[in-house]
């Protein structure tokens, strides 16, 4: 490479860097222009409200109870 080629590449890279800096500033913007909005958080209480009876029914089926299949042949479900 000749010295003129290297100087041309350096000039092109510098112009592209300055151009991309200004384009990024217009797209992204300054953080000082966009203040952050934060929601208020409600404090945690030590009491817990009673659950709704429609959702937590004490007479419902307990999914944690193991169900036993009936008799022999329960492992041959798909055989005739």
N, CA, C and O atoms as CSV, one atom per row, in Angstrom:
chain,resi,resn,atom,element,x,y,z
A,1,UNK,N,N,0.841,-1.181,0.000
A,1,UNK,CA,C,0.000,0.000,0.000
A,1,UNK,C,C,0.887,1.245,0.000
A,1,UNK,O,O,1.949,1.298,0.620
A,2,UNK,N,N,0.404,2.209,-0.707
A,2,UNK,CA,C,1.142,3.462,-0.755
A,2,UNK,C,C,0.688,4.356,0.383
A,2,UNK,O,O,-0.340,4.110,1.014
A,3,UNK,N,N,1.445,5.369,0.628
A,3,UNK,CA,C,1.143,6.301,1.721
A,3,UNK,C,C,-0.145,7.065,1.440
A,3,UNK,O,O,-0.866,7.417,2.373
A,4,UNK,N,N,-0.442,7.324,0.188
A,4,UNK,CA,C,-1.686,8.015,-0.163
A,4,UNK,C,C,-2.904,7.149,0.140
A,4,UNK,O,O,-3.934,7.659,0.583
A,5,UNK,N,N,-2.792,5.835,-0.098
A,5,UNK,CA,C,-3.900,4.917,0.184
A,5,UNK,C,C,-4.195,4.855,1.675
A,5,UNK,O,O,-5.359,4.879,2.076
A,6,UNK,N,N,-3.177,4.777,2.486
A,6,UNK,CA,C,-3.351,4.724,3.941
A,6,UNK,C,C,-3.985,6.016,4.449
A,6,UNK,O,O,-4.863,5.982,5.311
A,7,UNK,N,N,-3.544,7.149,3.920
A,7,UNK,CA,C,-4.123,8.428,4.331
A,7,UNK,C,C,-5.578,8.515,3.922
A,7,UNK,O,O,-6.393,9.048,4.675
A,8,UNK,N,N,-5.930,8.003,2.742
A,8,UNK,CA,C,-7.320,8.019,2.289
A,8,UNK,C,C,-8.193,7.133,3.178
A,8,UNK,O,O,-9.314,7.512,3.517
A,9,UNK,N,N,-7.694,5.969,3.553
A,9,UNK,CA,C,-8.450,5.063,4.435
A,9,UNK,C,C,-8.651,5.698,5.806
A,9,UNK,O,O,-9.745,5.612,6.365
A,10,UNK,N,N,-7.636,6.325,6.352
A,10,UNK,CA,C,-7.747,6.992,7.652
A,10,UNK,C,C,-8.762,8.128,7.572
A,10,UNK,O,O,-9.544,8.315,8.504
A,11,UNK,N,N,-8.766,8.883,6.492
A,11,UNK,CA,C,-9.714,9.975,6.324
A,11,UNK,C,C,-11.143,9.459,6.214
A,11,UNK,O,O,-12.055,10.032,6.809
A,12,UNK,N,N,-11.344,8.391,5.466
A,12,UNK,CA,C,-12.684,7.801,5.321
A,12,UNK,C,C,-13.185,7.264,6.652
A,12,UNK,O,O,-14.354,7.447,6.989
A,13,UNK,N,N,-12.315,6.600,7.418
A,13,UNK,CA,C,-12.706,6.063,8.730
A,13,UNK,C,C,-13.051,7.208,9.677
A,13,UNK,O,O,-14.011,7.096,10.440
A,14,UNK,N,N,-12.306,8.289,9.651
A,14,UNK,CA,C,-12.585,9.431,10.528
A,14,UNK,C,C,-13.914,10.083,10.168
A,14,UNK,O,O,-14.693,10.429,11.056
A,15,UNK,N,N,-14.178,10.252,8.888
A,15,UNK,CA,C,-15.458,10.849,8.464
A,15,UNK,C,C,-16.622,9.929,8.828
A,15,UNK,O,O,-17.661,10.403,9.287
A,16,UNK,N,N,-16.463,8.627,8.631
A,16,UNK,CA,C,-17.520,7.680,8.987
A,16,UNK,C,C,-17.754,7.661,10.491
A,16,UNK,O,O,-18.894,7.524,10.934
A,17,UNK,N,N,-16.701,7.796,11.277
A,17,UNK,CA,C,-16.850,7.824,12.742
A,17,UNK,C,C,-17.597,9.052,13.211
A,17,UNK,O,O,-18.470,8.958,14.074
A,18,UNK,N,N,-17.264,10.209,12.649
A,18,UNK,CA,C,-17.958,11.450,13.034
A,18,UNK,C,C,-19.420,11.385,12.595
A,18,UNK,O,O,-20.312,11.775,13.347
A,19,UNK,N,N,-19.666,10.894,11.382
A,19,UNK,CA,C,-21.029,10.771,10.880
A,19,UNK,C,C,-21.856,9.818,11.745
A,19,UNK,O,O,-22.995,10.134,12.087
A,20,UNK,N,N,-21.303,8.663,12.101
A,20,UNK,CA,C,-22.039,7.704,12.922
A,20,UNK,C,C,-22.262,8.236,14.334
A,20,UNK,O,O,-23.269,7.905,14.961
A,21,UNK,N,N,-21.344,9.051,14.845
A,21,UNK,CA,C,-21.544,9.658,16.160
A,21,UNK,C,C,-22.771,10.565,16.160
A,21,UNK,O,O,-23.589,10.497,17.078
A,22,UNK,N,N,-22.906,11.404,15.151
A,22,UNK,CA,C,-24.043,12.316,15.094
A,22,UNK,C,C,-25.353,11.583,14.810
A,22,UNK,O,O,-26.397,11.946,15.352
A,23,UNK,N,N,-25.303,10.572,13.979
A,23,UNK,CA,C,-26.511,9.788,13.707
A,23,UNK,C,C,-26.950,9.053,14.974
A,23,UNK,O,O,-28.144,9.010,15.272
A,24,UNK,N,N,-26.020,8.479,15.716
A,24,UNK,CA,C,-26.372,7.774,16.956
A,24,UNK,C,C,-26.923,8.732,17.996
A,24,UNK,O,O,-27.845,8.374,18.730
A,25,UNK,N,N,-26.384,9.939,18.078
A,25,UNK,CA,C,-26.909,10.919,19.024
A,25,UNK,C,C,-28.326,11.344,18.676
A,25,UNK,O,O,-29.133,11.572,19.578
A,26,UNK,N,N,-28.649,11.455,17.399
A,26,UNK,CA,C,-30.016,11.833,17.036
A,26,UNK,C,C,-30.991,10.688,17.258
A,26,UNK,O,O,-32.146,10.928,17.611
A,27,UNK,N,N,-30.558,9.459,17.060
A,27,UNK,CA,C,-31.452,8.315,17.248
A,27,UNK,C,C,-31.619,7.996,18.730
A,27,UNK,O,O,-32.746,7.862,19.207
A,28,UNK,N,N,-30.537,7.875,19.448
A,28,UNK,CA,C,-30.592,7.477,20.853
A,28,UNK,C,C,-30.940,8.666,21.736
A,28,UNK,O,O,-31.766,8.535,22.639
A,29,UNK,N,N,-30.348,9.789,21.504
A,29,UNK,CA,C,-30.627,10.974,22.301
A,29,UNK,C,C,-29.771,11.044,23.549
A,29,UNK,O,O,-28.947,10.169,23.818
A,30,UNK,N,N,-29.991,12.116,24.306
A,30,UNK,CA,C,-29.261,12.331,25.549
A,30,UNK,C,C,-30.024,11.736,26.720
A,30,UNK,O,O,-31.251,11.838,26.744
A,31,UNK,N,N,-29.365,11.122,27.688
A,31,UNK,CA,C,-30.087,10.605,28.840
A,31,UNK,C,C,-30.684,11.721,29.698
A,31,UNK,O,O,-31.624,11.471,30.453
A,32,UNK,N,N,-30.165,12.936,29.601
A,32,UNK,CA,C,-30.703,14.040,30.394
A,32,UNK,C,C,-32.074,14.463,29.882
A,32,UNK,O,O,-32.850,15.064,30.626
A,33,UNK,N,N,-32.382,14.160,28.631
A,33,UNK,CA,C,-33.663,14.560,28.049
A,33,UNK,C,C,-34.800,13.621,28.413
A,33,UNK,O,O,-35.964,14.012,28.333
A,34,UNK,N,N,-34.496,12.401,28.809
A,34,UNK,CA,C,-35.523,11.413,29.116
A,34,UNK,C,C,-35.405,10.966,30.567
A,34,UNK,O,O,-34.691,10.004,30.851
A,35,UNK,N,N,-36.092,11.644,31.502
A,35,UNK,CA,C,-36.027,11.192,32.898
A,35,UNK,C,C,-36.773,9.866,33.066
A,35,UNK,O,O,-37.732,9.584,32.347
A,36,UNK,N,N,-36.327,9.081,34.002
A,36,UNK,CA,C,-36.889,7.761,34.239
A,36,UNK,C,C,-38.127,7.895,35.128
A,36,UNK,O,O,-38.104,8.592,36.143
A,37,UNK,N,N,-39.201,7.218,34.733
A,37,UNK,CA,C,-40.422,7.183,35.526
A,37,UNK,C,C,-40.420,5.888,36.352
A,37,UNK,O,O,-40.304,4.793,35.800
A,38,UNK,N,N,-40.548,6.023,37.656
A,38,UNK,CA,C,-40.521,4.869,38.547
A,38,UNK,C,C,-41.858,4.789,39.270
A,38,UNK,O,O,-42.367,5.791,39.773
A,39,UNK,N,N,-42.424,3.574,39.316
A,39,UNK,CA,C,-43.689,3.372,40.001
A,39,UNK,C,C,-43.471,3.324,41.512
A,39,UNK,O,O,-42.407,2.935,41.993
A,40,UNK,N,N,-44.509,3.729,42.245
A,40,UNK,CA,C,-44.472,3.603,43.695
A,40,UNK,C,C,-44.743,2.152,44.064
A,40,UNK,O,O,-45.609,1.506,43.475
A,41,UNK,N,N,-44.012,1.651,45.026
A,41,UNK,CA,C,-44.150,0.269,45.445
A,41,UNK,C,C,-44.917,0.239,46.753
A,41,UNK,O,O,-44.624,1.003,47.673
A,42,UNK,N,N,-45.900,-0.646,46.831
A,42,UNK,CA,C,-46.651,-0.780,48.076
A,42,UNK,C,C,-45.845,-1.625,49.053
A,42,UNK,O,O,-45.242,-2.618,48.644
A,43,UNK,N,N,-45.818,-1.264,50.312
A,43,UNK,CA,C,-45.031,-2.040,51.275
A,43,UNK,C,C,-45.652,-3.414,51.531
A,43,UNK,O,O,-46.860,-3.607,51.392
A,44,UNK,N,N,-44.801,-4.353,51.905
A,44,UNK,CA,C,-45.248,-5.709,52.214
A,44,UNK,C,C,-45.855,-5.715,53.602
A,44,UNK,O,O,-45.285,-5.172,54.548
A,45,UNK,N,N,-47.023,-6.339,53.711
A,45,UNK,CA,C,-47.710,-6.407,55.001
A,45,UNK,C,C,-47.471,-7.769,55.641
A,45,UNK,O,O,-47.227,-8.759,54.950
A,46,UNK,N,N,-47.544,-7.806,56.963
A,46,UNK,CA,C,-47.333,-9.071,57.671
A,46,UNK,C,C,-48.604,-9.911,57.711
A,46,UNK,O,O,-48.540,-11.093,58.050
A,47,UNK,N,N,-49.743,-9.343,57.377
A,47,UNK,CA,C,-50.991,-10.104,57.362
A,47,UNK,C,C,-51.303,-10.543,55.945
A,47,UNK,O,O,-50.942,-9.868,54.980
A,48,UNK,N,N,-51.978,-11.683,55.826
A,48,UNK,CA,C,-52.345,-12.218,54.527
A,48,UNK,C,C,-53.854,-12.360,54.487
A,48,UNK,O,O,-54.430,-12.957,55.397
A,49,UNK,N,N,-54.518,-11.832,53.466
A,49,UNK,CA,C,-55.978,-11.923,53.433
A,49,UNK,C,C,-56.426,-13.365,53.200
A,49,UNK,O,O,-55.695,-14.161,52.610
A,50,UNK,N,N,-57.613,-13.692,53.658
A,50,UNK,CA,C,-58.134,-15.045,53.445
A,50,UNK,C,C,-58.474,-15.216,51.976
A,50,UNK,O,O,-59.025,-14.305,51.358
A,51,UNK,N,N,-58.149,-16.381,51.407
A,51,UNK,CA,C,-58.407,-16.594,49.985
A,51,UNK,C,C,-59.894,-16.761,49.696
A,51,UNK,O,O,-60.677,-17.098,50.584
A,52,UNK,N,N,-60.264,-16.527,48.467
A,52,UNK,CA,C,-61.650,-16.648,48.042
A,52,UNK,C,C,-62.054,-18.122,48.037
A,52,UNK,O,O,-61.275,-18.967,47.597
A,53,UNK,N,N,-63.246,-18.443,48.512
A,53,UNK,CA,C,-63.716,-19.833,48.582
A,53,UNK,C,C,-63.964,-20.417,47.203
A,53,UNK,O,O,-63.929,-21.636,47.038
A,54,UNK,N,N,-64.215,-19.575,46.210
A,54,UNK,CA,C,-64.420,-20.086,44.856
A,54,UNK,C,C,-63.118,-20.619,44.276
A,54,UNK,O,O,-63.138,-21.540,43.459
A,55,UNK,N,N,-61.986,-20.055,44.688
A,55,UNK,CA,C,-60.700,-20.481,44.156
A,55,UNK,C,C,-60.105,-21.602,44.999
A,55,UNK,O,O,-59.663,-22.610,44.448
A,56,UNK,N,N,-60.085,-21.453,46.303
A,56,UNK,CA,C,-59.507,-22.441,47.217
A,56,UNK,C,C,-60.633,-23.164,47.940
A,56,UNK,O,O,-61.084,-22.730,49.000
A,57,UNK,N,N,-61.080,-24.263,47.360
A,57,UNK,CA,C,-62.166,-25.044,47.917
A,57,UNK,C,C,-61.585,-26.155,48.780
A,57,UNK,O,O,-60.734,-26.913,48.313
A,58,UNK,N,N,-62.026,-26.266,50.024
A,58,UNK,CA,C,-61.478,-27.309,50.901
A,58,UNK,C,C,-62.056,-28.687,50.591
A,58,UNK,O,O,-61.559,-29.678,51.126
A,59,UNK,N,N,-63.081,-28.791,49.754
A,59,UNK,CA,C,-63.669,-30.078,49.382
A,59,UNK,C,C,-63.218,-30.535,47.996
A,59,UNK,O,O,-63.761,-31.503,47.462
A,60,UNK,N,N,-62.259,-29.873,47.421
A,60,UNK,CA,C,-61.806,-30.222,46.073
A,60,UNK,C,C,-60.863,-31.425,46.121
A,60,UNK,O,O,-60.455,-31.867,47.195
A,61,UNK,N,N,-60.528,-31.942,44.949
A,61,UNK,CA,C,-59.627,-33.093,44.836
A,61,UNK,C,C,-58.207,-32.633,45.127
A,61,UNK,O,O,-57.751,-31.615,44.605
A,62,UNK,N,N,-57.515,-33.395,45.966
A,62,UNK,CA,C,-56.138,-33.066,46.312
A,62,UNK,C,C,-55.220,-33.683,45.265
A,62,UNK,O,O,-55.144,-34.906,45.148
A,63,UNK,N,N,-54.529,-32.849,44.510
A,63,UNK,CA,C,-53.670,-33.342,43.438
A,63,UNK,C,C,-52.383,-33.971,43.956
A,63,UNK,O,O,-51.664,-34.605,43.184
A,64,UNK,N,N,-52.077,-33.816,45.226
A,64,UNK,CA,C,-50.840,-34.388,45.760
A,64,UNK,C,C,-51.014,-35.812,46.260
A,64,UNK,O,O,-50.028,-36.470,46.592
A,65,UNK,N,N,-52.248,-36.301,46.321
A,65,UNK,CA,C,-52.491,-37.664,46.789
A,65,UNK,C,C,-52.202,-38.626,45.648
A,65,UNK,O,O,-52.676,-38.425,44.530
A,66,UNK,N,N,-51.415,-39.687,45.927
A,66,UNK,CA,C,-51.078,-40.658,44.905
A,66,UNK,C,C,-52.272,-41.552,44.617
A,66,UNK,O,O,-52.928,-42.048,45.533
A,67,UNK,N,N,-52.546,-41.752,43.332
A,67,UNK,CA,C,-53.686,-42.567,42.916
A,67,UNK,C,C,-53.160,-43.917,42.468
A,67,UNK,O,O,-52.247,-43.986,41.645
A,68,UNK,N,N,-53.725,-44.989,43.000
A,68,UNK,CA,C,-53.319,-46.342,42.637
A,68,UNK,C,C,-54.243,-46.864,41.538
A,68,UNK,O,O,-55.465,-46.747,41.621
A,69,UNK,N,N,-53.621,-47.449,40.497
A,69,UNK,CA,C,-54.413,-48.078,39.438
A,69,UNK,C,C,-55.016,-49.370,39.953
A,69,UNK,O,O,-54.450,-50.004,40.844
A,70,UNK,N,N,-56.139,-49.765,39.415
A,70,UNK,CA,C,-56.833,-50.939,39.937
A,70,UNK,C,C,-56.364,-52.244,39.341
A,70,UNK,O,O,-56.365,-52.396,38.119
A,71,UNK,N,N,-55.962,-53.187,40.167
A,71,UNK,CA,C,-55.695,-54.574,39.801
A,71,UNK,C,C,-54.501,-54.794,38.892
A,71,UNK,O,O,-53.682,-53.904,38.660
A,72,UNK,N,N,-54.437,-56.035,38.381
A,72,UNK,CA,C,-53.343,-56.404,37.487
A,72,UNK,C,C,-53.688,-55.962,36.068
A,72,UNK,O,O,-54.850,-55.725,35.738
A,73,UNK,N,N,-52.692,-55.862,35.271
A,73,UNK,CA,C,-52.907,-55.463,33.887
A,73,UNK,C,C,-52.976,-53.956,33.699
A,73,UNK,O,O,-53.212,-53.485,32.586
A,74,UNK,N,N,-52.777,-53.201,34.757
A,74,UNK,CA,C,-52.828,-51.747,34.601
A,74,UNK,C,C,-51.615,-51.219,33.841
A,74,UNK,O,O,-51.635,-50.091,33.348
A,75,UNK,N,N,-50.550,-52.034,33.742
A,75,UNK,CA,C,-49.395,-51.627,32.973
A,75,UNK,C,C,-49.522,-51.988,31.503
A,75,UNK,O,O,-48.649,-51.647,30.705
A,76,UNK,N,N,-50.611,-52.683,31.130
A,76,UNK,CA,C,-50.860,-53.085,29.743
A,76,UNK,C,C,-52.089,-52.330,29.216
A,76,UNK,O,O,-53.093,-52.933,28.838
A,77,UNK,N,N,-51.986,-51.052,29.203
A,77,UNK,CA,C,-53.138,-50.227,28.835
A,77,UNK,C,C,-53.446,-50.334,27.353
A,77,UNK,O,O,-54.619,-50.394,26.985
A,78,UNK,N,N,-52.447,-50.360,26.494
A,78,UNK,CA,C,-52.679,-50.289,25.060
A,78,UNK,C,C,-52.696,-51.637,24.374
A,78,UNK,O,O,-52.772,-51.695,23.147
A,79,UNK,N,N,-52.629,-52.727,25.127
A,79,UNK,CA,C,-52.673,-54.064,24.533
A,79,UNK,C,C,-54.090,-54.591,24.545
A,79,UNK,O,O,-54.875,-54.264,25.435
A,80,UNK,N,N,-54.425,-55.423,23.536
A,80,UNK,CA,C,-55.763,-56.026,23.471
A,80,UNK,C,C,-55.782,-57.363,24.135
A,80,UNK,O,O,-56.823,-58.017,24.176
